[in-house]
C-alpha cells in the first residue's frame, strides 16, 4: 500500500492508459471515416493489440488482488481490534483527540495543539484515539480497515468515532469509501503508529506521506 498517496499510483496509471486508448480510438475512427483508401491492419498488428489488451486486464487483476490481500491482512491480524462510535463519555476518556477534515480528495488532521497534517496522523501503540470528522464539500467516507471502523460524513454533519491504535508500529490505511468524484480512488491517508514518536513530527510525516514515501 506504499503507493496509496502517490500521484503515479496504480489507479493513476490505469486512468492514463484508458485515456490514451480512448484518444487513439477516436483518431482511428476519424481516419476510417475520412481516409479515401480503407486501412487494413496486418494480422501481427491485430495480435499485438489483443496481447496488449490481455496484458492490461492481467495487470488490473493483479492490482485488485494486491489491494484485496492487503485489506484482508489488516482485518485478519492477530491483535485485538477495538473501535466504535463515540459514546459521550467526554474527550478525557481518550489518549488523543484528532479533528479530521475530509475534502476532495484527501484528509486534513488537526491535533489537540491545533497542528495540521495532510493525509497522515501519528499515534502511539495502543492509544485510544477519538476522531471528530467533518466534511467541507460533499459526502465522504472514513474507513480504517485495521480497526474495522467506517463512518459516512455529510457536508453539514459531524461524526465522532474512536479506535484503539494497533500495538504493532507501522503505516495503516485510511480511505474514503463513498464515491466523491474523479479523484476518489486517490483519497487515502495513513494512520502512522510510531512508538515514542513526539507529536511535533506530525506535520513532517504528513508531508512525506503525501508524496508516497
C-alpha positions in Angstrom: 0.0 0.0 0.0 3.0 2.3 -0.2 1.7 4.0 -3.4 -1.7 4.9 -1.9 -1.0 8.6 -1.9 1.4 8.8 -4.8 0.5 10.8 -7.9 1.6 7.9 -10.1 -0.1 5.2 -8.2 -1.6 2.1 -9.9 -5.0 3.8 -10.3 -3.5 6.8 -12.0 -1.6 4.5 -14.4 -4.7 2.7 -15.4 -6.5 6.0 -15.9 -3.7 7.3 -18.1 -3.8 4.1 -20.2 -7.5 4.3 -20.6 -7.4 7.9 -21.7 -4.6 7.1 -24.1 -6.6 4.3 -25.7 -9.7 6.4 -25.9 -7.8 9.2 -27.7 -6.2 6.6 -30.1 -9.6 5.1 -30.8 -11.0 8.5 -31.7 -8.1 9.1 -34.1 -8.6 5.7 -35.8 -12.3 6.3 -36.1 -11.8 9.6 -37.8 -9.2 8.1 -40.1 -11.6 5.3 -41.1 -14.2 7.9 -41.9 -12.1 10.4 -43.9 -9.4 8.3 -45.5 -10.0 7.6 -49.2 -8.4 4.2 -49.1 -9.5 1.7 -46.4 -6.8 0.8 -44.0 -6.4 -2.9 -43.4 -4.3 -3.7 -40.3 -2.0 -6.7 -40.6 -2.5 -9.8 -38.6 0.5 -9.0 -36.5 -0.9 -5.7 -35.6 -4.2 -7.3 -34.5 -2.4 -10.0 -32.5 -0.3 -7.3 -30.8 -3.3 -5.2 -30.0 -5.0 -8.3 -28.4 -1.9 -9.1 -26.4 -1.8 -5.5 -25.1 -5.4 -5.7 -24.0 -4.9 -9.1 -22.3 -1.8 -7.6 -20.5 -3.7 -4.7 -19.2 -6.5 -6.9 -18.0 -4.0 -9.1 -16.2 -2.3 -6.0 -14.7 -5.6 -4.6 -13.4 -6.5 -8.0 -12.0 -3.2 -8.2 -10.1 -3.7 -4.7 -8.7 -7.1 -5.7 -7.4 -5.8 -8.9 -5.9 -2.9 -7.0 -4.2 -5.3 -4.4 -2.7 -7.7 -7.0 -1.5 -5.0 -9.1 0.0 -3.5 -6.1 1.9 -7.0 -5.2 3.1 -7.7 -8.6 4.4 -4.3 -8.9 6.1 -5.3 -5.9 8.2 -8.6 -7.3 9.1 -7.3 -10.7 10.0 -4.4 -9.6 12.2 -3.9 -11.4 15.5 -4.1 -8.3 17.7 -7.5 -7.4 19.1 -9.2 -4.5 17.3 -11.3 -2.1 19.3 -13.4 0.7 17.7 -16.8 2.2 17.7 -19.0 5.3 17.7 -18.3 7.9 20.3 -20.5 7.1 23.4 -20.3 10.6 25.0 -18.0 9.9 28.0 -16.0 13.1 27.3 -12.7 13.7 25.5 -10.8 13.0 28.7 -11.6 9.3 28.2 -9.2 9.2 25.2 -5.5 9.4 24.9 -5.7 11.5 21.7 -8.4 13.7 20.1 -8.0 14.4 16.4 -10.2 16.6 14.2 -10.5 15.3 10.7 -11.5 17.5 7.7 -12.5 15.4 4.7 -12.3 17.2 1.3 -12.0 16.4 -2.4 -9.7 14.4 -2.4 -7.9 14.0 0.9 -7.9 14.4 4.6 -6.5 17.0 7.0 -5.8 16.1 10.6 -5.6 18.6 13.4 -4.3 17.5 16.8 -5.1 18.9 20.2 -2.5 21.6 19.8 -4.0 22.8 16.5 -1.2 21.4 14.4 -2.1 20.4 10.9 -1.1 17.3 9.0 -2.2 16.5 5.5 -3.0 12.8 4.8 -1.2 11.3 7.9 -2.0 11.1 11.6 0.6 9.9 14.1 -0.4 7.9 17.2 1.3 5.7 19.7 0.7 1.9 20.0 -2.4 1.0 21.9 -3.7 4.6 22.3 -7.4 5.2 22.3 -8.0 7.9 19.6 -11.1 9.9 19.1 -11.7 11.2 15.5 -14.0 14.2 15.2 -14.8 14.1 11.4 -16.4 16.8 9.3 -16.7 17.4 5.5 -16.3 20.7 3.8 -17.8 19.9 0.4 -19.8 16.7 -0.1 -20.4 13.2 1.3 -17.2 11.3 2.2 -16.4 8.1 3.9 -13.8 7.5 6.6 -12.7 3.8 6.8 -9.8 2.4 8.8 -9.6 -1.4 7.8 -7.2 -2.3 10.7 -9.7 -1.0 13.2 -12.8 -2.3 11.4 -14.5 1.1 11.5 -16.3 3.0 8.8 -18.1 6.3 9.0 -20.1 8.4 6.5 -19.9 12.1 6.8 -22.5 14.5 5.4 -21.4 18.1 4.4 -23.4 19.6 7.2 -22.8 16.9 9.8 -20.2 15.7 12.2 -19.2 12.1 13.1 -17.2 11.0 16.1 -15.7 7.6 16.1 -12.9 6.1 18.1 -10.3 3.3 17.7 -7.7 1.6 19.7 -4.4 2.0 17.8 -2.7 -1.2 16.7 0.1 -2.4 19.1 2.4 -3.0 16.2 4.1 0.1 14.8 3.6 0.7 11.1 1.5 2.6 8.5 -2.1 1.6 8.3 -4.5 2.6 5.5 -7.3 5.2 5.9 -9.6 5.5 2.9 -12.7 7.1 1.6 -15.4 4.5 0.8 -18.0 6.9 -0.6 -17.6 7.8 -4.3 -16.8 11.6 -4.3 -15.6 12.4 -7.8 -12.8 11.5 -10.2 -10.1 11.6 -7.5 -12.0 9.2 -5.2 -9.5 6.4 -5.7 -6.6 8.6 -4.5 -8.4 9.8 -1.4 -6.3 7.8 1.1 -4.3 8.6 4.1 -2.1 6.9 6.7 -2.6 6.0 10.4 1.1 6.1 11.4 1.7 4.1 14.6 5.1 5.0 16.0 6.2 4.1 19.5 7.6 7.1 21.4 7.4 9.4 18.4 6.8 13.0 19.5 3.7 14.7 18.1 5.9 17.5 16.9 6.8 15.3 14.0 3.2 15.1 12.8 3.4 17.7 10.1 6.6 16.5 8.6 5.5 12.9 8.4 2.3 14.0 6.8 4.1 15.9 4.1 6.4 13.0 3.3 3.5 10.5 3.2 1.6 12.7 0.8 4.4 12.2 -1.7 4.1 8.5 -1.5 7.0 7.8 0.9 
